Amino acid sequence: MDKNHTQILLINDMAGYGKVALSVMIPVLSYLKFETFNLPTALVSNTLDYGQFDILDTTEYMENTLQVWKNLGFSFHAICTGFIVFEKQSALVYEYCKGQREAGTLIFVDPIMGDDGKRYNGVIDEAVTYMKRLCSIADVIVPNITEACFLSEYSIKRTYSEAEIEAIANQLHALGAKAVVITSSNINGKMFTVVKKSSEDPCVLIPYEEIPVRFPGTGDIFMAIAVGNYLRTGQLSESVKTAMRQLEKVISASLNSTDKYKGIPIEQFWEEIQDEKT
């Protein structure tokens, strides 16, 4: 796919204060020379890590916008979905992505719901149900291990065996997802990103050393780099490895940040995010 003419729609939230979701994915994919467009699922005052925040529901705006786009005949080569706030919004995104996929659009789903064994602030109980539905039409889903357990209804544990990870990935394929990438997976005490390209393929375990720091938005950076490289090369495992390698450089370069709740000011780290040839 020619990246210079590839149109990517990002369906995610926009934070007024902090580098997460749209405010970090748009610059990364633009830097990688893709043509990016966006449909905000919510306007959020700041990253949720601060504990106090305000969320503006944009469902009505989304509904009206998608109708206008339909009237104008707009279409996209790829769609990436992220934070979805409400059930009505989920149904809207599902129907739109389903129609676009039938027309040949690639669908990438980051089923943003939680981490470290619990749901994020602002994520409702019903989120698992509607994320399952969205995953059913995805070409690639990219949950972390907590989200993978939510979706597969597998018990959340501190560490997993390879057989358990394989079972979780198989259950995600059973939802309908073509390819599965599970991040932050502790397997027998070591950290891996798991790639399963199809229901017939075995899991590929890609090891990494965990950096003991938390920045909101790192999953969004990972998603943007991985999707960008995958659209260019068609190689899922290699694209994931590239995203892991570049994200590690960005996080390492940001360790001295005084306010980590803001996320990573990605525009300052283009040297770490090189347009590598994989």
C-alpha positions as CSV (number, residue, x, y, z in Angstrom):
1,M,0.0,0.0,0.0
2,D,1.4,3.4,-1.0
3,K,1.6,5.3,2.3
4,N,1.6,8.7,0.6
5,H,-1.9,8.1,-0.7
6,T,-3.2,6.0,2.2
7,Q,-6.1,7.6,4.1
8,I,-6.4,6.6,7.8
9,L,-9.4,7.5,9.9
10,L,-8.7,7.6,13.7
11,I,-11.8,7.1,15.9
12,N,-10.6,8.0,19.4
13,D,-10.9,10.7,22.1
14,M,-9.2,14.1,22.1
15,A,-7.6,15.3,25.3
16,G,-7.2,19.0,25.8
17,Y,-4.3,18.6,28.2
18,G,-2.0,15.7,27.6
19,K,-0.6,13.6,24.8
20,V,-2.9,10.6,24.4
21,A,-5.2,9.2,21.8
22,L,-5.8,11.5,18.9
23,S,-3.3,14.1,20.1
24,V,-0.5,11.6,19.8
25,M,-1.6,9.3,17.0
26,I,-2.2,12.1,14.5
27,P,1.3,13.5,14.7
28,V,2.9,10.0,14.6
29,L,1.0,8.8,11.6
30,S,1.5,12.2,9.9
31,Y,5.2,12.0,10.5
32,L,5.1,8.6,8.9
33,K,3.6,10.4,5.9
34,F,0.1,9.0,6.0
35,E,-2.9,11.1,5.4
36,T,-4.8,11.2,8.7
37,F,-8.4,12.1,9.5
38,N,-10.2,11.9,12.8
39,L,-13.6,11.4,14.5
40,P,-13.4,12.3,18.2
41,T,-15.4,10.0,20.4
42,A,-15.1,12.5,23.3
43,L,-13.5,15.7,24.3
44,V,-11.6,15.1,27.5
45,S,-10.3,17.9,29.7
46,N,-7.1,16.1,30.5
47,T,-5.6,12.7,30.8
48,L,-7.5,10.5,33.2
49,D,-4.4,9.8,35.4
50,Y,-5.0,13.2,37.2
51,G,-8.1,11.7,38.8
52,Q,-10.2,14.7,38.1
53,F,-11.5,15.2,34.6
54,D,-14.5,16.2,32.4
55,I,-15.7,14.3,29.4
56,L,-17.9,15.8,26.7
57,D,-19.9,13.1,24.8
58,T,-19.7,13.7,21.1
59,T,-22.1,10.9,20.0
60,E,-24.5,13.3,18.3
61,Y,-21.7,15.1,16.5
62,M,-20.3,11.7,15.3
63,E,-23.7,10.6,14.1
64,N,-24.2,13.8,12.1
65,T,-20.6,13.7,10.8
66,L,-20.9,10.2,9.5
67,Q,-24.0,11.1,7.6
68,V,-22.3,14.1,6.0
69,W,-19.4,11.9,5.1
70,K,-21.7,9.3,3.6
71,N,-23.4,12.1,1.5
72,L,-20.0,13.3,0.3
73,G,-18.8,9.8,-0.5
74,F,-15.8,9.9,1.8
75,S,-14.0,6.6,2.4
76,F,-10.7,5.4,4.0
77,H,-8.1,2.7,3.4
78,A,-7.8,2.0,7.1
79,I,-9.7,2.8,10.3
80,C,-8.2,2.7,13.8
81,T,-10.6,2.7,16.7
82,G,-9.7,3.5,20.4
83,F,-11.6,4.9,23.4
84,I,-15.4,4.6,23.0
85,V,-17.4,6.1,25.8
86,F,-21.0,5.0,25.4
87,E,-23.0,2.1,24.0
88,K,-24.9,4.1,21.4
89,Q,-21.5,5.4,20.2
90,S,-20.2,1.8,20.0
91,A,-23.2,0.8,17.8
92,L,-22.6,3.7,15.5
93,V,-18.8,2.9,15.2
94,Y,-19.6,-0.8,14.6
95,E,-22.1,-0.2,11.8
96,Y,-19.8,2.4,10.1
97,C,-16.7,0.1,10.3
98,K,-18.7,-2.9,9.2
99,G,-19.8,-1.0,6.1
100,Q,-16.4,0.3,5.4
101,R,-14.8,-3.1,5.8
102,E,-17.2,-4.6,3.3
103,A,-15.9,-2.0,0.9
104,G,-12.3,-3.1,1.5
105,T,-11.2,-0.9,4.4
106,L,-8.8,-2.5,7.0
107,I,-10.1,-2.2,10.5
108,F,-7.7,-1.9,13.5
109,V,-9.2,-2.0,17.0
110,D,-7.6,-1.0,20.2
111,P,-10.2,-2.1,22.7
112,I,-9.4,0.5,25.4
113,M,-11.0,-0.6,28.7
114,G,-8.3,-1.0,31.4
115,D,-4.9,-2.1,32.5
116,D,-3.2,-3.7,35.5
117,G,-6.2,-5.9,36.1
118,K,-8.9,-3.1,36.3
119,R,-11.0,-0.8,34.2
120,Y,-9.9,2.8,33.5
121,N,-11.7,5.7,35.0
122,G,-14.8,6.5,33.0
123,V,-15.1,3.0,31.5
124,I,-18.6,1.4,32.2
125,D,-19.4,-2.2,32.9
126,E,-21.0,-2.7,29.5
127,A,-17.8,-1.7,27.6
128,V,-16.7,-5.4,27.4
129,T,-19.9,-6.4,25.6
130,Y,-19.7,-3.7,22.9
131,M,-15.9,-4.1,22.5
132,K,-16.5,-7.7,21.7
133,R,-18.9,-6.7,18.9
134,L,-16.4,-4.3,17.5
135,C,-13.6,-6.9,17.6
136,S,-15.8,-9.3,15.6
137,I,-15.2,-7.2,12.4
138,A,-11.5,-6.3,13.0
139,D,-8.6,-7.2,10.8
140,V,-6.3,-6.7,13.8
141,I,-7.1,-6.2,17.5
142,V,-4.5,-4.8,19.9
143,P,-5.6,-5.4,23.6
144,N,-3.2,-5.4,26.5
145,I,-3.4,-8.5,28.6
146,T,-6.0,-7.1,31.0
147,E,-8.3,-6.2,28.1
148,A,-7.6,-9.6,26.4
149,C,-8.8,-11.2,29.6
150,F,-11.9,-9.0,29.7
151,L,-12.7,-10.0,26.1
152,S,-12.0,-13.7,26.5
153,E,-13.6,-13.9,29.9
154,Y,-10.3,-15.4,31.2
155,S,-9.3,-14.9,34.8
156,I,-6.8,-12.0,35.3
157,K,-3.6,-13.3,36.8
158,R,-0.2,-11.9,37.6
159,T,1.5,-14.3,35.2
160,Y,0.4,-16.8,32.5
161,S,1.7,-20.0,30.9
162,E,2.2,-20.1,27.2
163,A,-0.7,-22.5,26.9
164,E,-2.9,-20.0,28.7
165,I,-1.9,-17.2,26.4
166,E,-2.6,-19.4,23.4
167,A,-6.1,-20.1,24.8
168,I,-6.8,-16.4,25.4
169,A,-5.6,-15.6,21.8
170,N,-7.8,-18.4,20.4
171,Q,-10.8,-17.0,22.2
172,L,-10.1,-13.6,20.7
173,H,-10.0,-15.1,17.3
174,A,-13.3,-16.9,18.1
175,L,-14.9,-13.4,18.5
176,G,-14.1,-12.8,14.9
177,A,-10.8,-10.9,14.9
178,K,-8.5,-12.0,12.1
179,A,-5.2,-11.2,13.8
180,V,-4.4,-10.6,17.5
181,V,-1.7,-8.6,19.2
182,I,-1.6,-8.8,23.0
183,T,0.7,-6.3,24.8
184,S,2.1,-6.4,28.3
185,S,1.8,-10.1,28.7
186,N,3.7,-11.6,31.7
187,I,4.5,-15.2,30.6
188,N,6.2,-17.3,33.2
189,G,7.6,-14.2,34.9
190,K,8.9,-12.5,31.7
191,M,7.3,-9.8,29.6
192,F,6.2,-10.4,26.0
193,T,4.1,-8.9,23.2
194,V,2.1,-11.7,21.7
195,V,1.3,-11.9,17.9
196,K,-1.1,-14.4,16.4
197,K,-1.6,-13.7,12.7
198,S,-4.6,-16.0,12.3
199,S,-6.5,-18.6,14.1
200,E,-4.4,-21.3,12.4
201,D,-1.0,-19.8,13.3
202,P,0.7,-20.3,16.6
203,C,1.5,-17.4,18.9
204,V,4.7,-15.5,18.3
205,L,6.2,-14.3,21.6
206,I,8.3,-11.1,21.3
207,P,10.3,-10.5,24.5
208,Y,11.1,-7.1,26.0
209,E,12.5,-5.6,29.2
210,E,9.9,-3.6,31.1
211,I,10.8,0.0,31.9
212,P,9.6,0.8,35.5
213,V,7.7,4.0,34.6
214,R,4.1,4.8,33.5
215,F,3.1,7.4,30.9
216,P,-0.4,7.6,29.6
217,G,-0.6,7.4,25.8
218,T,2.2,4.9,25.2
219,G,-0.3,2.4,23.9
220,D,-1.5,5.0,21.4
221,I,2.1,5.6,20.2
222,F,2.6,1.8,19.9
223,M,-0.6,1.5,17.9
224,A,0.2,4.3,15.6
225,I,3.7,3.0,14.8
226,A,2.6,-0.6,14.4
227,V,-0.4,0.3,12.2
228,G,1.7,2.6,10.0
229,N,4.4,0.0,9.5
230,Y,1.9,-2.8,8.9
231,L,0.1,-0.7,6.2
232,R,3.4,-0.2,4.4
233,T,4.8,-3.7,4.7
234,G,1.9,-6.1,5.4
235,Q,4.2,-7.8,8.0
236,L,2.5,-7.9,11.3
237,S,5.2,-9.4,13.6
238,E,7.9,-7.1,12.1
239,S,5.7,-4.1,12.5
240,V,5.1,-4.9,16.1
241,K,8.8,-5.3,16.7
242,T,9.4,-1.9,15.1
243,A,6.8,-0.3,17.3
244,M,8.3,-2.0,20.4
245,R,11.8,-0.9,19.6
246,Q,10.9,2.7,18.8
247,L,8.6,3.1,21.8
248,E,11.3,1.8,24.1
249,K,13.6,4.6,22.7
250,V,10.9,7.2,23.3
251,I,10.1,6.1,26.8
252,S,13.8,6.0,27.7
253,A,14.3,9.5,26.4
254,S,11.4,10.7,28.5
255,L,12.4,9.3,31.9
256,N,13.3,12.7,33.4
257,S,9.9,14.2,32.6
258,T,8.6,16.0,35.8
259,D,4.9,15.5,35.0
260,K,4.4,12.0,33.6
261,Y,0.6,12.3,33.7
262,K,0.8,14.6,30.6
263,G,2.1,11.7,28.5
264,I,5.0,12.0,26.1
265,P,5.4,15.2,24.0
266,I,6.0,13.0,20.9
267,E,6.9,15.9,18.6
268,Q,10.2,16.2,20.5
269,F,11.2,12.6,19.7
270,W,11.1,12.2,15.9
271,E,14.7,10.9,16.0
272,E,13.5,8.0,18.0
273,I,10.6,7.3,15.6
274,Q,12.4,6.8,12.4
275,D,10.6,5.6,9.2
276,E,12.5,2.3,9.3
277,K,12.6,-0.1,6.4
278,T,11.5,-3.4,7.7
